[in-house]
Amino acid sequence: MRLPESFYTSVRTRLGAALDERGLDGFLATSPADVAFLSGFFYIATERPVYLWMPREGDPLLVIPRLDEEYAAQQGVTIPMVSYFEFPGVVTAEETLASALSRPGGPVRRIGVGAGVSVGAFRALSRAIAGATLETTDAVAKLRLRKFPEEVPFHEAAARICDEMLGAGRALIEEALASGGPLPREDEIARHVIGYGTDRMYAEYDMVVYTTKLAGGLVYAGPNSALPHGLPTRRRIRPGDTLILSLGAAVASRFVESERTFIIGEPTAEQVRYYEADRQAQEVGTQAMTAGRTCAEVNRICLDVLREQGLGDYIRHRQGHGIGLQNHEAPWVEDGDDTVLAPGMLLSSEPGVYVPGHAGYRISDTVLVEESGPRRLTGYPRDLASNVIEGVR
């Protein structure tokens, strides 16, 4: 599950040019996503720091806990490495890095770091690397905005698995209906779909890696579904419920999300109205994701569909966000982001309608911006008829 070495060579070449433009001597990656993007090393984030030094010129260096040395070798990481024994350590990770940077090759004066570096890490690094200044930079963040061709097949594979997870959740409910037994609880559905996605990953790939998770799911029904980020409860779904399955999956930590709203039994006029409004907004918003438009413009086009139908009070969030090595990352499809869409950007398109005391409705696809227009990677049906679960007793 490792990208070809040509990918990392290309990334480092582009990073070198970006650092040169900014007058930086190098970039120090401190987050699991940036480390994975630049080196292909995936690790479990704990209190033990991992640092990846990417100089403007010369060889990169990976600083890792000694307990991860064999794991890095298993992953086929070819970057030179140094390790420290433990945390907090007699010799700290930051001191190990500083010692390596003091070797021949010229002084390091200006070091770029990502905007998400913690205050504690920033202070520890500043103390250890004498004579150098740490400066936040968007050099790597901008490289991650547009997916490289080698990354897209992993997102496509994750999309297929994520769509299958939706089918697995639906099948669980249909099996309960057919058996005449009790309908599953929200937490049971969540556990089932997450397990299904995780099992598919291990069945299809060797050396499974990830930065945060392989598969995830938010499941909520009835009034609970009116909470956009509510967590699954022990509430058992019921005939007449509106049910949201909000699912995500990642292959080689390249994420997608696929979310659908289901109706348990014959939809009411109220359910049809809200569902169709959200479906229309999602369709219009998805088709608006074309190169040259700003994120803010796309968000307005999408959410205006709901406002024009008198549902503005039921909007709780933006249309979407970027997806990559993290399930939420830049750019942000929201009024405050003027990023211009470009081929290679991967976005969620997920407008929602949330009616307190009644239910929520959300349809989400993962969309790749291409020269020819937007392309959905997720393909589970979006029409209402396909998402009515029949057989209600």
URVENMO-V798896 format. One record per residue. N is the residue number from 1. RES is the residue in one small letter. SS is DSSP state (hx for helix, st for strand, lp for the rest). PSI is psi in radians with two decimals (NA if undefined). BURIAL is + if it has 24 or more other ideal C-beta (glycine too) atoms within 12 Angstrom, else -. Layout:
N&RES&SS&PSI&BURIAL  N&RES&SS&PSI&BURIAL
This chain:
1&m&lp&0.55&+  2&r&lp&2.39&+  3&l&lp&2.71&+  4&p&lp&2.67&-  5&e&hx&-0.48&-  6&s&hx&-0.55&-  7&f&hx&-0.86&+  8&y&hx&-0.60&+  9&t&hx&-0.78&-  10&s&hx&-0.75&-  11&v&hx&-0.80&+  12&r&hx&-0.61&+  13&t&hx&-0.79&-  14&r&hx&-0.64&+  15&l&hx&-0.72&+  16&g&hx&-0.74&+  17&a&hx&-0.69&-  18&a&hx&-0.68&+  19&l&hx&-0.68&+  20&d&hx&-0.74&-  21&e&hx&-0.58&-  22&r&hx&-0.01&-  23&g&lp&0.51&-  24&l&lp&2.51&+  25&d&lp&-0.36&+  26&g&st&3.08&+  27&f&st&2.36&+  28&l&st&1.89&+  29&a&st&2.29&+  30&t&lp&-0.11&+  31&s&lp&2.60&+  32&p&hx&-0.66&+  33&a&hx&-0.77&+  34&d&hx&-0.69&+  35&v&hx&-0.79&+  36&a&hx&-0.73&+  37&f&hx&-0.71&+  38&l&hx&-0.43&+  39&s&hx&-0.37&+  40&g&lp&0.19&+  41&f&lp&2.12&+  42&f&lp&2.40&+  43&y&lp&2.79&+  44&i&lp&2.12&-  45&a&lp&2.12&-  46&t&lp&-2.83&-  47&e&lp&-0.26&-  48&r&lp&2.03&+  49&p&lp&2.63&+  50&v&lp&2.26&+  51&y&st&2.37&+  52&l&st&2.02&+  53&w&st&2.13&+  54&m&st&1.65&+  55&p&st&2.71&+  56&r&lp&-0.62&+  57&e&lp&2.53&-  58&g&lp&-3.00&-  59&d&lp&2.49&-  60&p&lp&2.97&+  61&l&st&2.35&+  62&l&st&2.18&+  63&v&st&2.05&+  64&i&st&2.79&+  65&p&st&2.55&+  66&r&hx&-0.55&-  67&l&hx&-0.22&-  68&d&hx&0.04&+  69&e&hx&-0.84&-  70&e&hx&-0.63&-  71&y&hx&-0.70&-  72&a&hx&-0.69&+  73&a&hx&-0.71&-  74&q&hx&-0.61&-  75&q&lp&-0.10&+  76&g&lp&0.42&-  77&v&lp&2.21&+  78&t&lp&-0.10&-  79&i&lp&2.42&+  80&p&lp&2.48&-  81&m&st&2.60&+  82&v&st&2.67&+  83&s&st&2.74&+  84&y&st&2.75&+  85&f&lp&-0.94&-  86&e&lp&3.00&-  87&f&lp&2.38&-  88&p&lp&-0.38&-  89&g&lp&2.52&-  90&v&lp&-0.74&-  91&v&lp&2.05&-  92&t&lp&2.93&+  93&a&hx&-0.69&+  94&e&hx&-0.69&+  95&e&hx&-0.63&+  96&t&hx&-0.74&+  97&l&hx&-0.80&+  98&a&hx&-0.69&+  99&s&hx&-0.72&-  100&a&hx&-0.63&+  101&l&hx&-0.32&+  102&s&lp&-0.06&-  103&r&lp&2.92&-  104&p&lp&2.55&-  105&g&lp&0.07&-  106&g&lp&2.65&-  107&p&lp&2.58&-  108&v&lp&2.09&+  109&r&lp&-0.78&-  110&r&st&2.03&+  111&i&st&2.20&+  112&g&st&2.47&+  113&v&st&2.76&+  114&g&lp&2.73&+  115&a&lp&-0.32&-  116&g&lp&0.10&-  117&v&lp&2.41&+  118&s&lp&2.73&-  119&v&hx&-0.71&-  120&g&hx&-0.78&-  121&a&hx&-0.70&+  122&f&hx&-0.78&+  123&r&hx&-0.75&-  124&a&hx&-0.72&+  125&l&hx&-0.73&+  126&s&hx&-0.67&-  127&r&hx&-0.68&-  128&a&hx&-0.66&+  129&i&lp&1.50&+  130&a&lp&2.44&-  131&g&lp&-0.06&-  132&a&lp&2.65&+  133&t&st&2.46&-  134&l&st&2.30&+  135&e&st&2.31&+  136&t&st&2.47&-  137&t&lp&2.67&+  138&d&lp&0.27&+  139&a&hx&-0.82&+  140&v&hx&-0.67&+  141&a&hx&-0.70&+  142&k&hx&-0.60&+  143&l&hx&-0.58&+  144&r&hx&-0.18&+  145&l&hx&-0.69&+  146&r&lp&2.18&+  147&k&lp&2.43&+  148&f&lp&2.65&+  149&p&hx&-0.58&-  150&e&hx&-0.36&+  151&e&hx&-0.53&+  152&v&hx&-0.75&+  153&p&hx&-0.53&-  154&f&hx&-0.69&+  155&h&hx&-0.69&+  156&e&hx&-0.72&+  157&a&hx&-0.71&+  158&a&hx&-0.62&+  159&a&hx&-0.72&+  160&r&hx&-0.78&+  161&i&hx&-0.69&+  162&c&hx&-0.71&+  163&d&hx&-0.68&+  164&e&hx&-0.60&+  165&m&hx&-0.68&+  166&l&hx&-0.78&+  167&g&hx&-0.64&+  168&a&hx&-0.67&+  169&g&hx&-0.75&+  170&r&hx&-0.77&+  171&a&hx&-0.64&-  172&l&hx&-0.73&+  173&i&hx&-0.75&+  174&e&hx&-0.65&-  175&e&hx&-0.68&-  176&a&hx&-0.70&+  177&l&hx&-0.74&+  178&a&hx&-0.57&-  179&s&hx&-0.30&-  180&g&lp&0.07&-  181&g&lp&-3.11&-  182&p&lp&2.58&-  183&l&lp&2.63&+  184&p&lp&2.74&+  185&r&st&2.85&+  186&e&hx&-0.80&+  187&d&hx&-0.54&-  188&e&hx&-0.70&+  189&i&hx&-0.76&+  190&a&hx&-0.81&+  191&r&hx&-0.66&+  192&h&hx&-0.84&+  193&v&hx&-0.64&+  194&i&hx&-0.75&+  195&g&hx&-0.71&-  196&y&hx&-0.85&+  197&g&hx&-0.72&+  198&t&hx&-0.75&+  199&d&hx&-0.72&-  200&r&hx&-0.66&+  201&m&hx&-0.83&+  202&y&hx&-0.44&-  203&a&hx&-0.51&-  204&e&hx&-0.36&-  205&y&lp&2.55&+  206&d&lp&2.69&-  207&m&lp&1.05&-  208&v&lp&2.29&+  209&v&lp&2.74&+  210&y&lp&2.77&+  211&t&lp&-0.55&+  212&t&lp&-0.95&+  213&k&lp&2.78&+  214&l&lp&-0.75&+  215&a&st&2.56&+  216&g&st&2.79&+  217&g&st&2.31&+  218&l&st&2.25&+  219&v&st&2.12&+  220&y&st&2.52&+  221&a&st&2.78&+  222&g&hx&-2.47&+  223&p&hx&-0.50&+  224&n&hx&-0.53&+  225&s&hx&-0.15&+  226&a&hx&-0.07&+  227&l&lp&1.86&+  228&p&lp&-0.64&+  229&h&lp&0.56&-  230&g&lp&2.63&+  231&l&lp&2.69&-  232&p&lp&2.51&+  233&t&lp&-3.06&-  234&r&lp&0.24&-  235&r&lp&2.28&+  236&r&st&2.32&+  237&i&lp&2.72&+  238&r&lp&2.73&+  239&p&lp&2.39&+  240&g&lp&-0.16&+  241&d&lp&2.58&+  242&t&st&2.29&+  243&l&st&2.20&+  244&i&st&2.21&+  245&l&st&1.91&+  246&s&st&1.71&+  247&l&st&2.63&+  248&g&st&2.68&+  249&a&st&2.76&+  250&a&st&2.34&+  251&v&st&2.19&+  252&a&lp&0.59&+  253&s&lp&0.37&+  254&r&st&1.89&+  255&f&st&2.77&+  256&v&st&2.90&+  257&e&st&2.54&+  258&s&st&2.03&+  259&e&st&2.40&+  260&r&st&2.71&+  261&t&st&2.25&+  262&f&st&2.66&+  263&i&st&2.24&+  264&i&st&1.73&+  265&g&lp&-3.05&-  266&e&lp&2.15&-  267&p&lp&2.53&+  268&t&lp&2.93&-  269&a&hx&-0.66&-  270&e&hx&-0.78&-  271&q&hx&-0.70&+  272&v&hx&-0.76&-  273&r&hx&-0.89&+  274&y&hx&-0.72&+  275&y&hx&-0.87&+  276&e&hx&-0.63&+  277&a&hx&-0.76&+  278&d&hx&-0.69&+  279&r&hx&-0.75&+  280&q&hx&-0.75&+  281&a&hx&-0.71&+  282&q&hx&-0.69&+  283&e&hx&-0.84&+  284&v&hx&-0.78&+  285&g&hx&-0.67&+  286&t&hx&-0.82&+  287&q&hx&-0.37&-  288&a&lp&-0.18&+  289&m&lp&1.23&+  290&t&lp&2.61&+  291&a&lp&2.37&+  292&g&lp&-0.41&-  293&r&lp&2.66&+  294&t&st&2.76&+  295&c&hx&-0.72&+  296&a&hx&-0.72&+  297&e&hx&-0.76&+  298&v&hx&-0.75&+  299&n&hx&-0.76&+  300&r&hx&-0.78&+  301&i&hx&-0.75&+  302&c&hx&-0.95&+  303&l&hx&-0.36&+  304&d&hx&-0.47&+  305&v&hx&-0.71&+  306&l&hx&-0.71&+  307&r&hx&-0.71&-  308&e&hx&-0.33&-  309&q&lp&0.24&-  310&g&lp&0.39&-  311&l&lp&0.31&+  312&g&hx&-0.58&-  313&d&hx&-0.23&-  314&y&hx&0.18&+  315&i&lp&2.22&+  316&r&lp&-0.16&+  317&h&lp&3.01&+  318&r&lp&3.07&+  319&q&lp&-0.66&+  320&g&st&-2.86&+  321&h&st&2.91&+  322&g&st&2.73&+  323&i&lp&2.49&+  324&g&lp&-2.07&+  325&l&lp&-0.24&+  326&q&lp&2.63&+  327&n&lp&-0.33&+  328&h&lp&2.08&+  329&e&st&2.97&+  330&a&st&2.66&+  331&p&st&2.98&+  332&w&st&2.11&+  333&v&st&1.44&+  334&e&lp&2.78&+  335&d&lp&-0.50&-  336&g&lp&0.09&-  337&d&lp&1.96&+  338&d&lp&0.30&-  339&t&lp&2.33&+  340&v&st&2.20&-  341&l&lp&2.49&+  342&a&lp&2.69&+  343&p&lp&2.39&+  344&g&lp&-0.25&+  345&m&lp&2.47&+  346&l&st&2.18&+  347&l&st&2.67&+  348&s&st&2.54&+  349&s&st&1.79&+  350&e&lp&0.97&+  351&p&lp&2.67&+  352&g&st&2.70&+  353&v&st&2.15&+  354&y&st&1.95&+  355&v&st&1.86&+  356&p&lp&2.36&-  357&g&lp&-0.22&-  358&h&lp&-1.34&+  359&a&st&3.03&+  360&g&st&2.74&+  361&y&st&2.13&+  362&r&st&2.35&+  363&i&lp&2.21&+  364&s&st&2.33&+  365&d&st&2.73&+  366&t&st&2.18&+  367&v&st&2.24&+  368&l&st&2.17&+  369&v&st&2.15&+  370&e&st&2.94&+  371&e&lp&-0.65&-  372&s&lp&-0.12&-  373&g&st&-3.05&-  374&p&st&2.51&+  375&r&st&2.10&+  376&r&st&2.27&+  377&l&lp&-0.55&+  378&t&lp&2.47&+  379&g&lp&0.20&-  380&y&lp&2.47&+  381&p&lp&2.53&-  382&r&lp&-0.27&+  383&d&lp&2.68&-  384&l&lp&-0.76&+  385&a&hx&-0.64&-  386&s&hx&-0.22&-  387&n&hx&0.34&+  388&v&st&2.16&+  389&i&st&1.90&+  390&e&lp&-3.13&-  391&g&lp&0.24&-  392&v&lp&2.34&-  393&r&lp&NA&-
